[in-house]
Amino acid sequence: MQTTEVLSWKSLYCPRYSIEELRKSAKTKRVTQRKRSSGPVCRLCLREPGDPEKLGEFLQKDNLSVHYFCLILSSKLLQRGQSNRGFHGFLPEDIRKEAARASRKICFVCKRKGAAINCQKDQCVRNFHLPCGLERGCLSQFFGEYKSFCGKHRPTQNIQRRNVGEESCILCCEDLSQISTENIQSPCCSQTIYHRKCIQKYAHTSAKHFFKCPQCNNRDEFPQEMLRMGIHIPDRDAAWELEPGAFSELYQRYQHCDAPICLYERGRDSSEEEGKWRIILCATCGSHGTHRNCSSLRSNCKKWECTECAPAARAIECTLEDSGDIPCCSSTCLSRGHFYRDTRLEENPGPSWTSWPGSSLLENPESSGPRSHSWESKGVTVSKSCKKSE
C-alpha cells in the first residue's frame, strides 16, 4: 500500500517523471523496506548464508559471520594472518574495520549502506554488496588482485551466434538464451557457448585439478578465460573425492579361495592370518586367491599366480631368458593348473642397483659404448619353484 501511495503522488504532482523512473523508484522502495533476518547475517553484505556457489562458504566464529567471497572480494580488506588464523587468514579485527568502512558506502543497487566492494575501473565510483552486484550483472574475478567490476565496466566476450534459439548448452542440454552476460563462450572451441551457472557448477565439482574444457579437454586457455570471466575455480580436490567413503572399495582385500578343490573345512570364504590356511593373492592381477595348503604352497611362499595370469607371465620370462641380456629371477612351474613363483630373491636380493659397476651410464648414456654385462657375475641367481615336494 505504501508503494502505491508514492506512485499516485508522483503521477499527480510530478508529471515530469517517466514510467521507467517510477518503476525504479518502486523497486528501490521495496528493497529498502526488506525485512531484516532473524538469523545470522554476513557482516560485509548484511545477507543470509545463501547459495555457496554464488557467495561462498558461510563462516561463523567469535560472534562474527561472513561469506567467504565477501572476504576475498572486499576492496580494502587485507589478509594479514596465516591460513590457520581467523577466517582463512583474515583477522576478526580487520573484518570489523572493513565493515565500519563499508558502513559509509552506499550500494548503487539497493541504496543501502554497507557496500564493501567497489568497481575497479578507473574513475568509477560505484559500490555494491556482493549479492546485489550479482543481481545487477556485476562481475568479480577470483585470481590475482580479486578485482570486481560493475555491469558497465565488466570484462566481455565477442560472442557470435549463428542460429539464435537453435543452439544448446552442452552441459545441461537446454536452449541458450539471447546474447547476454549469462552465457560464456569457450576460447578453445569458439562455437561452443555455455550457461554461466552451468560452468560455475562444473568448476565447483571438478575443482582446480580436474577443470578443463568439456569438449576438447584444454587445460590452459579454457581455465584462464573462465577465471577472467568471473568463474570461481576452488583450489581443492574434486567433489567426488571428498565424499565420505569415496575410496572404501580400494581398501577391501580379496578373500576367497579359487583353487579347484578347497581343502579348508570352513569353506572358501574363510581364512587365517598366518599358516597354511592364509589366502595368497595372485601376484599379477590380485583378483584371485588360494589357501596355501589348497595349492600345495610352502609356508614361506608369499607369491602365487592364478591360471589366467600364469601363461602370460611364463611367456614373458621365457622371452627374457632367451634374450640373454636380462636375467630371469624365477623359474616357472605349472602344477594343477597353477603357476608358482618363489620370493627368496626378495629376502636375499644380492647387490643393489647402485652398487653395480657402470651406474654412471644411467646418468650419461651417450658417453658410453655398448653395454654388455654378465648377469651371473653380479650375484643374480635363478630360483626354484616354491611348490612342495611330494
C-alpha positions as CSV (number, residue, x, y, z in Angstrom):
1,M,0.0,0.0,0.0
2,Q,2.9,2.4,0.8
3,T,4.4,1.9,-2.7
4,T,1.0,2.6,-4.3
5,E,0.7,5.9,-2.5
6,V,4.1,7.0,-3.7
7,L,3.3,6.2,-7.3
8,S,-0.1,8.0,-7.1
9,W,1.5,11.2,-5.6
10,K,4.2,11.4,-8.3
11,S,1.7,10.8,-11.1
12,L,-0.5,13.7,-9.9
13,Y,2.0,16.3,-8.8
14,C,5.2,15.4,-10.7
15,P,4.2,14.7,-14.3
16,R,7.8,15.0,-15.5
17,Y,8.6,11.5,-14.1
18,S,8.6,8.8,-16.7
19,I,7.0,5.4,-16.2
20,E,10.5,3.8,-16.1
21,E,11.7,6.1,-13.3
22,L,8.5,5.3,-11.4
23,R,9.2,1.6,-11.7
24,K,12.8,2.0,-10.5
25,S,11.6,4.1,-7.6
26,A,9.0,1.4,-6.6
27,K,11.7,-1.3,-6.8
28,T,14.1,0.7,-4.7
29,K,11.3,1.3,-2.1
30,R,10.6,-2.4,-1.9
31,V,14.3,-3.3,-1.5
32,T,14.8,-0.6,1.2
33,Q,11.8,-2.0,3.2
34,R,13.2,-5.6,3.1
35,K,12.7,-7.2,6.5
36,R,15.8,-8.0,8.5
37,S,16.7,-11.6,9.0
38,S,16.3,-13.1,12.5
39,G,19.3,-15.5,11.9
40,P,23.0,-14.7,11.4
41,V,23.9,-12.5,8.5
42,C,27.1,-11.7,6.8
43,R,28.9,-8.7,8.4
44,L,30.0,-7.4,5.0
45,C,26.9,-7.7,2.9
46,L,24.1,-8.0,5.5
47,R,22.6,-11.1,3.9
48,E,21.8,-14.6,5.0
49,P,24.1,-17.6,4.1
50,G,22.6,-18.0,0.6
51,D,23.9,-20.1,-2.3
52,P,27.5,-21.3,-1.7
53,E,28.2,-21.3,-5.4
54,K,27.5,-17.6,-5.6
55,L,28.5,-16.3,-2.2
56,G,30.9,-19.0,-1.0
57,E,31.0,-20.8,2.3
58,F,29.2,-19.1,5.2
59,L,31.8,-18.8,8.0
60,Q,31.0,-18.2,11.7
61,K,33.4,-17.7,14.5
62,D,33.7,-15.5,17.6
63,N,30.2,-14.0,17.1
64,L,31.2,-13.0,13.6
65,S,29.6,-14.3,10.4
66,V,30.8,-13.6,6.8
67,H,30.6,-15.1,3.4
68,Y,33.9,-16.4,2.1
69,F,33.6,-14.5,-1.2
70,C,32.8,-11.3,0.7
71,L,36.1,-11.7,2.5
72,I,38.3,-12.1,-0.5
73,L,36.4,-9.5,-2.7
74,S,36.2,-6.7,-0.2
75,S,38.1,-3.8,-1.6
76,K,40.2,-2.7,1.4
77,L,40.4,-5.9,3.4
78,L,43.9,-7.4,3.7
79,Q,44.8,-11.0,4.6
80,R,47.4,-10.4,7.3
81,G,47.4,-13.7,9.2
82,Q,48.3,-17.2,8.5
83,S,45.8,-19.5,6.8
84,N,45.0,-21.2,10.2
85,R,44.2,-17.9,11.9
86,G,40.9,-16.1,11.9
87,F,38.9,-16.7,8.7
88,H,41.4,-18.3,6.3
89,G,44.0,-15.6,7.3
90,F,41.5,-12.7,7.6
91,L,41.7,-11.5,11.2
92,P,38.4,-10.6,13.0
93,E,39.6,-7.1,13.9
94,D,40.4,-6.4,10.3
95,I,36.9,-7.6,9.3
96,R,35.3,-5.3,11.8
97,K,37.3,-2.3,10.5
98,E,36.3,-3.2,6.9
99,A,32.7,-3.4,8.0
100,A,33.0,0.0,9.6
101,R,34.5,1.5,6.4
102,A,31.8,-0.1,4.3
103,S,29.1,1.4,6.5
104,R,29.8,4.7,4.9
105,K,29.4,3.4,1.4
106,I,26.0,3.2,-0.3
107,C,25.2,0.3,-2.7
108,F,24.2,1.6,-6.1
109,V,21.7,-1.3,-6.4
110,C,19.7,-1.4,-3.2
111,K,20.6,2.2,-2.0
112,R,21.6,0.8,1.5
113,K,24.8,1.3,3.3
114,G,27.5,-1.4,3.9
115,A,28.7,-1.8,0.4
116,A,32.3,-3.2,0.8
117,I,33.0,-3.8,-2.9
118,N,33.7,-1.0,-5.4
119,C,34.2,-1.2,-9.2
120,Q,37.9,-1.3,-10.0
121,K,37.5,0.6,-13.2
122,D,39.3,4.0,-13.1
123,Q,37.1,6.9,-12.1
124,C,34.1,4.6,-11.4
125,V,32.6,5.4,-8.0
126,R,30.0,2.6,-7.9
127,N,29.9,0.5,-4.7
128,F,27.8,-2.6,-4.1
129,H,27.1,-5.6,-1.9
130,L,28.1,-8.9,-3.5
131,P,24.6,-10.3,-3.7
132,C,23.3,-7.0,-5.1
133,G,26.0,-6.9,-7.7
134,L,25.2,-10.5,-8.9
135,E,21.6,-9.4,-9.4
136,R,22.6,-6.4,-11.4
137,G,25.3,-8.1,-13.7
138,C,28.4,-7.2,-11.8
139,L,31.5,-9.5,-12.1
140,S,34.2,-10.5,-9.7
141,Q,37.5,-12.2,-10.6
142,F,38.9,-14.9,-8.3
143,F,42.6,-14.6,-9.1
144,G,45.4,-12.1,-8.8
145,E,44.1,-9.0,-7.1
146,Y,40.5,-10.3,-6.9
147,K,39.0,-7.3,-8.8
148,S,35.3,-6.6,-9.1
149,F,33.5,-4.6,-11.8
150,C,30.1,-3.1,-12.2
151,G,27.9,-4.2,-15.1
152,K,29.0,-1.3,-17.3
153,H,32.8,-2.0,-16.9
154,R,32.9,-5.8,-16.6
155,P,35.0,-7.9,-19.0
156,T,33.1,-9.0,-22.1
157,Q,33.3,-11.5,-24.9
158,N,32.6,-11.2,-28.6
159,I,30.0,-13.9,-28.7
160,Q,28.9,-14.6,-32.3
161,R,25.7,-16.7,-32.6
162,R,24.9,-18.3,-35.9
163,N,21.4,-19.7,-35.2
164,V,19.9,-18.0,-32.2
165,G,17.5,-20.2,-30.4
166,E,18.7,-23.4,-32.0
167,E,21.9,-23.9,-30.0
168,S,22.0,-25.5,-26.6
169,C,24.4,-25.7,-23.7
170,I,26.3,-29.0,-23.8
171,L,26.4,-29.2,-20.0
172,C,22.7,-29.0,-19.4
173,C,21.4,-29.6,-22.9
174,E,18.9,-26.7,-22.5
175,D,18.5,-23.9,-25.1
176,L,20.7,-20.9,-24.8
177,S,19.0,-17.5,-24.3
178,Q,19.7,-14.4,-26.3
179,I,23.2,-13.0,-26.2
180,S,23.6,-11.9,-22.5
181,T,26.0,-11.9,-19.6
182,E,24.6,-15.2,-18.5
183,N,26.4,-17.0,-21.4
184,I,30.1,-17.7,-21.7
185,Q,31.9,-18.7,-24.9
186,S,34.8,-21.3,-24.9
187,P,38.1,-19.8,-26.0
188,C,39.4,-23.1,-27.5
189,C,36.1,-24.3,-29.0
190,S,34.9,-21.0,-30.4
191,Q,31.5,-22.3,-31.5
192,T,30.6,-23.6,-28.0
193,I,28.7,-21.5,-25.6
194,Y,27.7,-22.4,-22.0
195,H,25.4,-21.1,-19.4
196,R,27.4,-19.3,-16.7
197,K,25.6,-21.2,-14.0
198,C,26.5,-24.5,-15.7
199,I,30.2,-23.6,-16.0
200,Q,30.3,-22.5,-12.3
201,K,28.7,-25.7,-11.1
202,Y,31.1,-27.7,-13.2
203,A,34.1,-25.7,-11.8
204,H,32.9,-26.3,-8.2
205,T,32.5,-30.0,-8.8
206,S,35.8,-30.7,-10.7
207,A,37.9,-28.1,-8.9
208,K,41.3,-26.9,-9.9
209,H,43.0,-30.2,-10.8
210,F,40.2,-31.6,-13.0
211,F,38.8,-28.4,-14.5
212,K,39.1,-28.5,-18.3
213,C,37.2,-27.8,-21.5
214,P,34.3,-30.3,-21.6
215,Q,34.8,-30.8,-25.3
216,C,38.5,-30.8,-26.2
217,N,40.0,-31.2,-22.6
218,N,42.0,-28.0,-22.9
219,R,43.7,-27.2,-19.6
220,D,45.5,-24.0,-20.5
221,E,43.3,-21.4,-22.3
222,F,40.0,-22.6,-21.0
223,P,40.6,-22.2,-17.2
224,Q,42.3,-18.8,-17.8
225,E,39.4,-17.5,-19.8
226,M,36.9,-18.8,-17.3
227,L,38.8,-17.0,-14.5
228,R,38.8,-13.8,-16.5
229,M,35.0,-14.1,-16.9
230,G,34.4,-14.5,-13.2
231,I,34.2,-18.2,-12.7
232,H,35.4,-19.4,-9.3
233,I,37.6,-22.5,-9.5
234,P,38.3,-23.8,-6.0
235,D,41.8,-25.0,-5.2
236,R,40.9,-28.4,-3.6
237,D,40.2,-31.9,-4.5
238,A,37.3,-32.8,-6.7
239,A,33.9,-33.1,-5.1
240,W,33.7,-36.8,-5.8
241,E,37.0,-37.3,-3.9
242,L,35.7,-35.6,-0.8
243,E,32.6,-37.8,-0.3
244,P,32.8,-40.0,2.8
245,G,33.9,-43.5,1.9
246,A,34.7,-42.5,-1.7
247,F,37.6,-44.9,-1.9
248,S,36.4,-47.5,0.6
249,E,36.3,-50.2,-2.0
250,L,40.1,-49.9,-2.6
251,Y,40.7,-50.9,1.0
252,Q,38.8,-54.2,0.6
253,R,41.1,-57.1,0.1
254,Y,40.0,-60.1,-1.9
255,Q,39.3,-63.0,0.5
256,H,38.3,-66.1,-1.5
257,C,40.0,-69.4,-2.4
258,D,39.8,-70.1,-6.1
259,A,41.6,-73.4,-6.1
260,P,39.8,-76.2,-8.0
261,I,39.4,-78.1,-4.7
262,C,39.3,-76.2,-1.4
263,L,40.6,-78.3,1.5
264,Y,39.7,-75.8,4.3
265,E,36.9,-77.2,6.4
266,R,35.4,-73.7,7.0
267,G,35.0,-73.0,3.3
268,R,36.4,-70.8,0.5
269,D,35.5,-67.5,2.1
270,S,37.3,-68.2,5.4
271,S,41.0,-67.9,6.1
272,E,43.6,-67.4,8.8
273,E,46.1,-64.6,9.3
274,E,49.1,-66.9,9.1
275,G,49.9,-70.6,8.3
276,K,48.7,-73.0,5.7
277,W,45.2,-71.5,5.6
278,R,46.2,-68.0,4.8
279,I,44.9,-66.7,1.4
280,I,47.6,-65.8,-1.1
281,L,46.5,-63.4,-3.8
282,C,47.7,-63.6,-7.4
283,A,50.9,-61.6,-7.8
284,T,49.8,-60.3,-11.2
285,C,46.1,-59.5,-11.1
286,G,45.3,-59.6,-7.4
287,S,41.7,-60.7,-8.2
288,H,42.2,-64.4,-7.5
289,G,43.4,-66.2,-4.4
290,T,44.1,-69.6,-2.8
291,H,44.8,-71.1,0.5
292,R,48.5,-72.1,0.8
293,N,47.5,-75.7,1.5
294,C,45.0,-75.9,-1.3
295,S,47.7,-75.2,-3.9
296,S,50.5,-77.0,-2.0
297,L,52.5,-73.9,-1.4
298,R,55.3,-73.8,1.2
299,S,54.7,-71.9,4.4
300,N,57.2,-69.2,3.5
301,C,55.9,-68.7,-0.1
302,K,54.4,-65.3,-0.5
303,K,53.7,-65.2,-4.2
304,W,51.4,-67.2,-6.4
305,E,49.8,-66.7,-9.8
306,C,46.4,-67.8,-11.0
307,T,45.6,-69.9,-14.1
308,E,44.7,-66.8,-16.1
309,C,48.0,-64.9,-15.4
310,A,50.4,-67.9,-15.4
311,P,50.7,-68.5,-19.2
312,A,51.4,-64.8,-19.9
313,A,53.9,-64.5,-17.1
314,R,55.7,-67.6,-18.2
315,A,55.9,-66.4,-21.8
316,I,57.4,-63.1,-20.7
317,E,60.0,-64.8,-18.5
318,C,60.9,-67.3,-21.2
319,T,61.4,-64.5,-23.6
320,L,63.7,-62.7,-21.2
321,E,65.7,-65.9,-20.7
322,D,66.2,-66.4,-24.4
323,S,67.3,-62.8,-24.9
324,G,70.4,-63.3,-22.7
325,D,70.5,-59.6,-21.7
326,I,68.1,-59.5,-18.7
327,P,68.1,-62.3,-16.1
328,C,65.1,-64.2,-15.2
329,C,64.7,-64.1,-11.5
330,S,62.4,-67.1,-11.2
331,S,61.7,-70.3,-13.0
332,T,58.1,-71.4,-13.8
333,C,56.3,-74.5,-12.9
334,L,52.8,-75.5,-13.7
335,S,51.0,-77.9,-11.5
336,R,47.3,-78.5,-11.0
337,G,46.8,-75.7,-13.5
338,H,48.5,-73.1,-11.3
339,F,51.7,-71.0,-11.6
340,Y,54.1,-70.5,-8.7
341,R,57.0,-68.2,-8.1
342,D,59.5,-68.1,-5.3
343,T,60.2,-64.9,-3.4
344,R,63.6,-65.8,-1.8
345,L,65.2,-63.2,-4.0
346,E,63.3,-60.5,-2.2
347,E,64.7,-61.8,1.1
348,N,68.3,-62.0,-0.3
349,P,68.3,-59.7,-3.3
350,G,72.1,-59.6,-3.7
351,P,73.9,-56.5,-4.9
352,S,71.9,-53.3,-5.1
353,W,71.4,-51.5,-8.4
354,T,73.6,-48.5,-7.2
355,S,76.5,-50.8,-6.2
356,W,76.8,-52.3,-9.7
357,P,79.6,-51.0,-11.8
358,G,78.6,-48.7,-14.6
359,S,75.9,-46.8,-12.7
360,S,77.1,-43.6,-14.4
361,L,75.8,-45.0,-17.6
362,L,72.3,-44.1,-16.5
363,E,73.4,-40.5,-15.8
364,N,75.2,-40.0,-19.1
365,P,74.1,-42.8,-21.5
366,E,75.6,-41.1,-24.6
367,S,79.1,-41.2,-23.2
368,S,79.3,-45.0,-23.1
369,G,79.7,-47.7,-25.6
370,P,77.7,-50.8,-25.9
371,R,76.6,-52.2,-22.6
372,S,77.0,-55.9,-22.1
373,H,77.2,-57.3,-18.6
374,S,77.5,-60.8,-17.3
375,W,74.5,-61.2,-15.0
376,E,76.0,-64.3,-13.3
377,S,78.9,-62.1,-12.1
378,K,76.5,-59.8,-10.4
379,G,75.3,-62.4,-8.0
380,V,71.9,-62.9,-9.6
381,T,70.7,-66.5,-9.4
382,V,67.7,-68.3,-10.8
383,S,65.3,-69.5,-8.1
384,K,63.4,-72.7,-7.9
385,S,59.7,-73.3,-7.6
386,C,58.0,-72.9,-4.2
387,K,55.9,-75.9,-4.7
388,K,56.1,-78.5,-2.0
389,S,58.0,-81.7,-2.8
390,E,55.6,-84.6,-2.6
